[in-house]
Amino acid sequence: MKTGTADLNMTEGPIAKKIVLFAVPLFLGNLFQQLYNTADTFVVGNLLGDDALAGVSSTGSLIFLLVGFFSGIAMGAGVVIARFFGAGDRELMRKAIHTSLVFFFCAGVVFSVAGALGAGGMLKLMKTPDAVLPQATEYVRTYFAGLVTMIMYNVCMGIMQAVGNSRHPLYYLIVSSVINIALDYLFIGVFRMGVGSAAVATVISQLISVLLCLRRLMSVDADYRVSVKELRIDRDVLKLILKYGLPSGFQNSVISIANVVVQSHINGFGAEAMAGCGAYAKIEGFAFLPVTCFSAAITTFVSQNLGADNSLRARKGARFGLVTATLSAEAIGGLIILTAPFLIDAFTESGEALRYGVDKARICSGFFFLCATCHCLAAVLRGAGRAVVPMAAMLACWCVIRVTILFIFVPLTGTIDIVNWVYPITWFLCAAVLLVYYLKVDWSSPAGGRVSNDKPAR
């Protein structure tokens, strides 16, 4: 298999070194991505006020409803590509790459239109307050109009990560982040445009990332180089991608629906609760960066090594990634508990909003190790082709149980503390289920979905 100079073959060499070398660029890239996501909130909150901040903050779960669905399917594409890469199957790897690009572009266009048209109605279903609704609608409608750029970036990034290249996505995210932050200040700080301009800045910066990714994929001297002539959908390969990706996509979307329900309960406590909890959500995004990075590294590592028929190495890498991510997440959680008042204060001038944000931080941050356990175990199982198991566990715990607790106890108590505590409770339940499965089942066996046993017709 001919690879690029920036690609990591994870089927050989020191396990910890390979995972860390892959995860560090992902961490830095996600850090910049979180920075420009936070820039929207920071600029809007400080220049346009708490109502505008509440409008932007309240849309996160709704946006992830669509973005998360396609990100999940893109994970399936990455698993398939990584397996063929690890197995040295050049022909099927190329079919998987080109099929992914065409499929996700077409689907992205359709959902961009649908999301933009339905934005207002979905926000009303979330009980968004009237004072916030116009600005929230403007922001999310603009964001959804450019949804295809977000989807295509996730796909391109997934292709590069599948072959062990996490460096170039980092470079492109740095460029994108700088552009996004600069456009935020230009549109809002200089031209005094509304909250929709923050979404425009995000879409423009994401489009530039996509173009840079495609330029790299179409010029790299490697077997996974993208060719315009090969851009077509192979039905058998697409079925395989959907087989591995749909469980994760469905999981993300349903969890997003549950988070929309959570957000609707937060909305019921008013704009200051929305602003404070929204500010905390941005901080939490930074805290979960090690989890996100090691999860992606674990999925690629497990996929490549099972593709190369080396289950022992896959297991060793899974254990290293799980321990490292869990310890990192808990250390950051402790730091957030100590510094929460200062961090939340950077986003809002309202004392009441500050109180809401700090309360949420002090309840949730101490249990980050549970969330890290869930994500990393799901990453292992996803890389092994067992995406249905984490999907079922997360849907049961993070959706059914979480929503049930909210509908029963929020009306009874009339306090937002229930909304905050529902996260650690459901993280614990999900982590327990996945850990038992991980320890009891031979997830690295062929029954775990080894792609070599699922090869489509050539």
C-alpha positions in Angstrom: 0.0 0.0 0.0 1.5 3.3 -1.1 1.0 6.0 1.6 1.8 9.7 2.0 4.6 11.0 4.1 2.2 12.3 6.8 0.3 8.9 7.2 0.7 6.6 10.1 0.5 2.9 9.7 -0.8 1.8 13.1 -0.4 -1.9 12.5 3.3 -1.8 13.4 5.6 0.1 15.8 5.2 1.1 19.5 1.5 1.2 20.4 1.5 4.2 22.8 3.7 6.2 20.5 1.6 5.6 17.4 -1.7 6.5 19.3 -0.2 9.6 20.8 1.4 10.8 17.5 -2.0 10.4 15.9 -4.0 11.9 18.8 -1.9 15.1 19.4 -2.6 16.7 16.0 -6.3 15.8 16.5 -6.2 17.5 19.9 -4.7 20.6 18.5 -7.0 20.6 15.6 -10.1 20.1 17.8 -8.8 22.8 20.1 -8.8 25.3 17.2 -12.2 24.1 16.1 -13.5 24.6 19.6 -11.9 28.1 19.7 -13.7 29.3 16.7 -17.0 27.7 17.9 -16.4 29.5 21.2 -15.6 32.7 19.3 -19.2 32.9 18.1 -20.4 32.7 21.6 -17.8 35.1 23.1 -18.2 37.8 20.4 -22.0 37.5 20.4 -22.3 37.6 24.2 -20.0 40.6 24.6 -21.1 42.7 21.7 -24.8 41.8 21.2 -25.9 41.0 24.7 -27.4 38.1 26.7 -30.5 37.6 24.5 -28.3 37.1 21.5 -26.0 34.8 23.5 -29.0 32.8 24.6 -30.2 32.6 21.0 -26.8 31.2 19.8 -26.3 28.9 22.8 -29.7 27.3 22.6 -29.2 26.1 19.1 -26.3 23.7 19.8 -28.3 20.5 20.4 -30.5 21.3 17.3 -27.5 21.8 15.1 -25.9 18.5 16.3 -29.1 16.7 15.4 -28.2 16.9 11.7 -24.4 17.3 11.9 -24.2 14.4 14.4 -26.2 12.1 12.2 -23.8 12.5 9.2 -20.7 12.5 11.5 -21.8 9.1 12.7 -22.2 7.7 9.2 -18.8 9.3 8.4 -17.4 7.3 11.2 -18.6 4.2 9.5 -17.0 5.2 6.3 -13.7 5.8 8.2 -13.9 2.3 9.8 -14.4 0.7 6.3 -11.5 2.7 4.8 -9.2 2.0 7.7 -9.9 -1.7 7.5 -9.1 -1.9 3.8 -6.1 0.3 4.4 -4.9 -2.1 7.2 -5.6 -5.1 5.0 -3.7 -3.6 2.0 -6.7 -3.8 -0.2 -6.1 -0.8 -2.6 -9.1 -1.4 -4.9 -11.8 -1.5 -2.2 -10.2 1.3 -0.3 -10.5 3.6 -3.3 -14.1 2.6 -3.9 -14.9 3.4 -0.3 -13.3 6.8 -0.5 -14.9 7.9 -3.8 -18.3 6.5 -2.8 -18.2 8.4 0.5 -17.4 11.7 -1.2 -20.3 11.5 -3.7 -22.8 10.2 -1.2 -22.2 12.7 1.5 -22.1 15.6 -0.9 -25.5 14.7 -2.3 -27.0 14.1 1.1 -25.5 17.3 2.5 -27.2 19.4 -0.2 -30.6 17.9 0.5 -30.3 18.3 4.3 -29.0 21.8 4.0 -32.2 22.9 2.3 -34.4 20.9 4.6 -32.7 22.2 7.7 -32.8 25.8 6.7 -36.5 25.6 5.9 -37.5 23.8 9.1 -35.3 25.8 11.5 -38.0 28.1 12.9 -40.5 25.3 13.5 -37.9 23.1 15.4 -36.9 26.0 17.6 -40.5 26.6 18.5 -40.9 23.0 19.5 -38.0 23.4 21.8 -40.0 26.1 23.7 -37.5 28.8 22.8 -38.6 32.0 24.5 -40.1 34.7 22.3 -37.4 37.2 23.3 -34.8 34.8 22.0 -36.6 33.1 19.1 -35.9 35.6 16.2 -32.1 35.6 16.8 -31.9 31.9 17.4 -33.9 31.3 14.2 -31.6 33.7 12.2 -28.5 31.9 13.5 -29.6 28.3 13.0 -31.2 28.9 9.6 -28.0 30.4 8.3 -25.9 27.6 9.8 -28.1 24.9 8.2 -27.9 26.6 4.8 -24.2 25.9 4.9 -24.6 22.4 6.4 -23.1 20.7 3.4 -19.7 22.3 4.1 -19.7 20.9 7.6 -20.6 17.4 6.3 -18.0 17.4 3.6 -15.3 18.5 6.0 -16.1 15.6 8.4 -15.9 13.2 5.5 -12.6 14.5 4.1 -11.2 14.6 7.6 -12.4 11.0 8.2 -10.7 9.8 5.0 -7.3 11.3 6.1 -7.7 9.9 9.6 -8.5 6.4 8.4 -5.1 6.2 6.7 -3.4 7.7 9.7 -3.0 11.3 8.7 -4.1 13.6 11.5 -1.5 16.4 10.7 -3.1 17.9 7.7 -6.6 18.3 9.3 -4.8 20.2 12.0 -3.2 22.6 9.5 -6.6 23.2 7.8 -8.4 23.8 11.1 -5.8 26.3 12.2 -6.4 28.3 9.0 -10.2 27.9 9.3 -10.1 29.0 13.0 -8.2 32.2 12.3 -10.5 33.1 9.4 -13.6 32.4 11.5 -12.5 34.5 14.4 -11.4 37.4 12.2 -14.8 37.3 10.3 -16.7 37.2 13.6 -15.1 40.5 14.7 -15.4 42.0 11.3 -19.1 41.2 10.8 -20.2 41.9 14.4 -17.6 44.2 15.9 -17.0 46.4 12.8 -20.1 46.1 10.6 -22.5 45.6 13.5 -24.3 42.8 11.8 -26.7 40.4 13.7 -26.2 36.9 15.0 -26.7 35.4 11.6 -23.3 36.8 10.6 -21.6 34.6 13.2 -23.1 31.6 11.4 -22.0 33.0 8.0 -18.4 33.3 9.4 -18.5 29.7 10.5 -19.8 28.5 7.1 -17.2 30.4 5.1 -14.3 29.2 7.3 -15.6 25.6 7.0 -15.8 25.9 3.3 -12.2 26.9 3.1 -11.3 23.8 5.2 -13.2 21.6 2.8 -11.4 23.1 -0.2 -8.0 22.6 1.4 -8.9 19.0 2.3 -10.0 18.2 -1.2 -6.8 19.8 -2.6 -4.7 17.6 -0.5 -6.7 14.4 -1.3 -6.5 15.1 -5.0 -2.8 15.9 -5.1 -1.3 13.4 -2.6 1.1 10.8 -4.1 -0.6 7.8 -2.4 -3.0 5.0 -3.2 -5.9 6.8 -1.6 -5.6 9.8 -4.0 -9.0 11.1 -5.1 -9.6 11.1 -8.8 -12.6 13.0 -10.4 -13.0 10.1 -12.9 -13.6 7.6 -10.0 -16.3 9.8 -8.3 -19.2 7.5 -8.3 -21.3 5.4 -5.8 -20.5 1.7 -5.6 -23.7 0.2 -4.2 -22.0 -2.7 -2.4 -19.5 -0.5 -0.8 -22.2 2.1 0.2 -24.2 -0.7 1.9 -21.1 -1.6 3.9 -20.5 2.0 4.9 -24.1 2.4 6.0 -24.0 -0.9 7.8 -21.1 0.4 10.0 -22.2 4.1 10.0 -25.9 4.2 10.4 -25.9 2.9 14.0 -23.6 5.7 15.0 -25.5 8.3 13.0 -28.8 7.1 14.4 -27.3 7.1 17.9 -26.0 10.7 17.5 -29.3 12.0 16.2 -31.5 10.4 18.8 -29.1 11.6 21.6 -29.4 15.0 20.0 -33.2 14.7 20.2 -32.8 13.9 23.9 -30.5 16.9 24.3 -33.1 19.1 22.5 -35.5 17.9 25.3 -32.8 18.9 27.9 -32.4 22.3 26.2 -36.2 22.8 26.2 -36.2 22.3 30.0 -33.3 24.8 30.3 -35.3 27.2 28.1 -38.1 27.0 30.6 -36.0 28.7 33.2 -35.5 31.8 31.0 -32.9 33.5 29.0 -30.3 33.8 31.8 -30.4 30.1 32.4 -29.9 29.6 28.6 -27.0 32.0 28.5 -25.3 30.5 31.6 -25.7 26.9 30.6 -24.7 27.8 27.0 -21.5 29.4 28.2 -20.7 26.3 30.3 -21.4 24.1 27.2 -18.6 25.9 25.4 -16.2 25.3 28.3 -17.2 21.7 28.5 -16.4 21.4 24.8 -12.8 22.1 25.6 -12.8 19.7 28.5 -13.8 16.8 26.2 -11.1 17.4 23.7 -8.8 14.6 25.0 -11.8 12.3 24.9 -12.7 13.2 21.4 -9.1 12.8 20.2 -8.3 9.5 21.8 -11.7 8.2 20.8 -10.9 8.9 17.1 -7.4 7.5 17.5 -8.7 4.3 19.1 -11.2 3.8 16.4 -8.6 4.1 13.7 -6.1 2.0 15.6 -8.6 -0.8 16.2 -9.9 -0.7 12.6 -6.4 -0.8 11.0 -5.2 -3.6 13.3 -8.3 -5.8 12.9 -8.0 -5.2 9.2 -4.4 -6.6 9.4 -5.8 -9.5 11.5 -3.9 -8.5 14.7 -6.5 -8.6 17.5 -3.9 -8.7 20.3 -2.4 -5.4 19.2 -5.9 -3.9 18.8 -6.7 -4.9 22.4 -3.5 -3.4 23.8 -4.1 -0.1 22.0 -7.7 0.0 23.2 -6.6 -0.3 26.9 -4.0 2.4 26.5 -6.4 4.9 24.9 -9.1 4.2 27.4 -6.9 4.8 30.5 -5.2 7.9 29.0 -8.5 9.6 27.9 -10.3 8.9 31.2 -7.5 10.2 33.4 -7.1 13.3 31.2 -10.8 14.1 31.3 -11.1 13.8 35.0 -8.0 16.1 35.6 -9.6 18.7 33.4 -12.9 18.3 35.2 -11.3 19.1 38.5 -9.6 22.2 37.0 -13.0 23.4 35.7 -14.6 23.0 39.2 -11.9 25.3 40.6 -12.0 28.0 37.9 -15.7 27.9 36.9 -16.6 31.4 38.1 -13.8 33.0 36.1 -14.5 30.9 33.0 -18.2 31.5 32.9 -17.7 35.2 33.6 -15.8 35.6 30.3 -19.0 35.0 28.4 -21.7 37.0 30.2 -22.0 40.1 32.3 -25.2 38.9 34.0 -24.8 37.7 37.6 -27.8 35.4 37.3 -26.5 33.8 34.1 -23.1 33.3 35.9 -24.8 31.5 38.7 -26.5 29.1 36.4 -23.3 28.3 34.5 -21.2 27.8 37.6 -23.8 25.5 39.2 -23.8 23.3 36.1 -20.0 23.2 36.0 -19.7 22.1 39.6 -22.3 19.3 39.2 -21.1 17.9 35.9 -17.3 18.4 35.8 -16.5 16.0 38.6 -17.9 13.1 36.6 -16.1 13.6 33.3 -14.3 10.3 33.7 -17.7 8.5 33.2 -18.4 10.3 30.0 -14.9 9.5 28.8 -15.4 5.9 29.6 -18.6 5.8 27.5 -17.0 7.5 24.5 -13.8 5.5 24.5 -15.5 2.1 24.9 -17.9 3.1 22.1 -14.9 4.0 19.9 -13.3 0.6 20.5 -16.5 -1.3 19.6 -17.1 1.0 16.6 -13.6 0.2 15.3 -14.3 -3.5 15.8 -17.5 -3.2 13.8 -19.9 -3.5 16.8 -21.5 -0.1 16.5 -24.9 -1.5 17.3 -24.0 -2.2 21.0 -22.9 1.3 22.0 -25.8 2.7 20.0 -28.3 0.6 22.0 -26.6 1.4 25.4 -26.5 5.2 24.7 -30.0 5.3 23.4 -31.3 3.6 26.5 -29.3 5.6 29.0 -28.7 8.9 27.3 -32.1 9.2 25.7 -34.9 7.1 27.3 -33.7 7.2 30.9 -32.5 10.9 30.6 -35.7 12.1 29.2 -37.8 10.1 31.6 -36.0 11.6 34.6 -36.5 15.1 33.3 -40.3 14.7 32.6 -40.9 13.1 36.0 -38.6 15.2 38.3 -38.4 18.7 36.9 -42.1 19.4 37.3 -41.9 17.8 40.8 -38.9 19.9 42.0 -39.2 23.0 39.9 -35.4 23.3 40.0 -32.8 23.3 37.2 -30.5 21.0 39.4 -32.3 18.0 38.0 -31.4 19.1 34.5 -27.7 19.3 35.6 -27.6 16.0 37.5 -29.3 14.0 34.7 -25.9 13.9 32.9 -23.7 12.2 35.5 -26.5 9.8 36.3 -26.9 8.6 32.7 -23.1 8.7 32.1 -22.7 6.2 34.9 -25.4 3.8 33.7 -24.1 3.8 30.1 -20.4 3.4 31.2 -21.4 0.4 33.4 -23.3 -1.4 30.5 -20.5 -0.8 28.0 -17.7 -1.8 30.4 -19.5 -5.1 31.2 -19.8 -5.8 27.4 -16.2 -4.9 26.7 -14.9 -7.2 29.5 -17.2 -10.2 28.8 -17.4 -10.3 25.0 -14.6 -11.1 22.5 -15.3 -7.9 20.5 -12.2 -8.4 18.4 -13.3 -11.8 17.0 -14.6 -12.1 13.4 -18.2 -11.9 14.8 -17.3 -8.3 15.7 -17.8 -7.3 12.1 -14.4 -7.8 10.5 -14.7 -6.0 7.2 -12.6 -8.7 5.5 -15.6 -11.0 6.1 -18.0 -8.5 4.7 -16.2 -7.6 1.4 -18.5 -6.5 -1.4 -18.4 -8.0 -4.8 -15.5 -6.6 -6.9 
